[in-house]
């Protein structure tokens, strides 16, 4: 079975070489669709493939993605963005998957996406996305912005990670302009698009409008994981507007959809911490740890919120309460997660100094 790569790009000269170098030797063909670059993107891409095609940008990411898929000739198609890479272990795992005897028995492969990482390379935000599809299924991209592949059939989740590495920032308000164009043409958003429209408003600092858009989305039949995320974003909107009670209620609303998520518990803990209600904050930070890490196929997962983050805040809470022994304990636990983190190391020196001053272990 053959595997090809399809990408859409525009003015990606700072990152496309890094991306394509990271996948060298993996694919049987690489198809690059350029939507109007004015820099060296196509020249750099030409060092890796001669299958480079132009597409007249029409404010529709799905149209560009579908065009890129139309050039594929391989049995399977994989897609990446220019600011994505494959780390060596994941590149080797993908090659092994491609060479495996059962590659070809599945219509859709979902791969993990490490959408954000810390300075040490640890994932901060992960979720699974439809990443490799059988070409004969003729799956199509839908959604002019925040597009997704409409897939069905046999599905398999594989723990191979695509790692996002930040590139140049996109034009501010670009996606809102696309939404405005859709609405002006009478296009009604589906549930997924309602969620991402609210998120675009939020990302552009339009908090009141974003809050209304999130509330509208939450009254619909959207994806459960998107609803939980919307509750958290809605809370952030209310925080920006200075409404404490609405901020808390938005977080509690997420319990309508599932058991408390670690990130939600930490956000609630933050509210009480800001009010110096440390016992209440401790309850929620400890609950975040007890809920544990919950990998969710299709949903967002924030690993640090089940360990490192609540450990650090518990350290601070107990320190404020004068319980230095427990404070040090939780800082030590945070250090097991990230031994080189500067906050952990600062606290470590703080407790060492306290021990020296008192002449005894705390």
WOPE-V572827 format. One line per field, one symbol per residue. ss: DSSP state (h for helix, s for strand, l for the rest). psi: psi as a letter, one per 30 degrees, with the letter a starting at -180 (. if undefined). burial: 1 if it has 9 or more other ideal C-beta (glycine too) atoms within 8 Angstrom, else 0. A space follows every 50 residues. Layout:
# WOPE-V572827
ss->???
psi->???
burial->???
This chain:
# WOPE-V572827
ss->llsssssssllllllhhhhhhhllllllssssssllllllhhhhhlllll lsssllllllhhhhhhhhhhlllllssssllllssllhhhhhhhhhhhhl lllllllsssssssssslllllsssssssssssshhhllssslllllsss llllsssssssssslllllllllhhhhhhhhhhhllllllhhhhhhhhhh hhhlllhhhhhhhhhhhhlllllhhhhhhhhhhhhhhhhhlllhhhhhhh hhhhhhlllllhhhhhhhhhhhhhlllhhhhhhhhhhhhhhlllllllll slhhhhlhhhhhhhhhhhhhlllhhhhhhhhhhhhhhllllhhhhhhhhh hhhhhhhhllll
psi->klklkkkklkhhfffeeeeeefgkgelflkkkjkghkgageeeeeffflg iklkkjkghjeeeeeeeeeffkglelkkkllfglljleeeeeeeeeeefl fgjffkekkklkjifklafggkkfkllkljeklkeffhkkkkjfkhllkj laakkkkkhkkkkkkkakklkkgeeeeeeeeeefggkkkaeeeeefeeee eefggieeeeeeeeeeeffahlkeeeeeeeeeeeeeeeefggjeeeeeee efeffffllkkeeeeeeeeeeeefggieeeeeeeeeeeeeflkikjjflk kiefffdeeeeeeeeeeeeffgifeeeeeeeeeeffeifgkeeeeeeeee eeeeeeefglk.
burial->00111111111110111111011001101111111010001101110010 11101000001111111110110111111101111110011011101100 00100111111111001000011111110111111010101011111110 10001001011111100000000011111011100000101111111111 11010010011011111100011111111111111111101000011101 10110000011111111111111000010111111111101001010011 11111111111111111110000101110110111011001001101100 100110000001
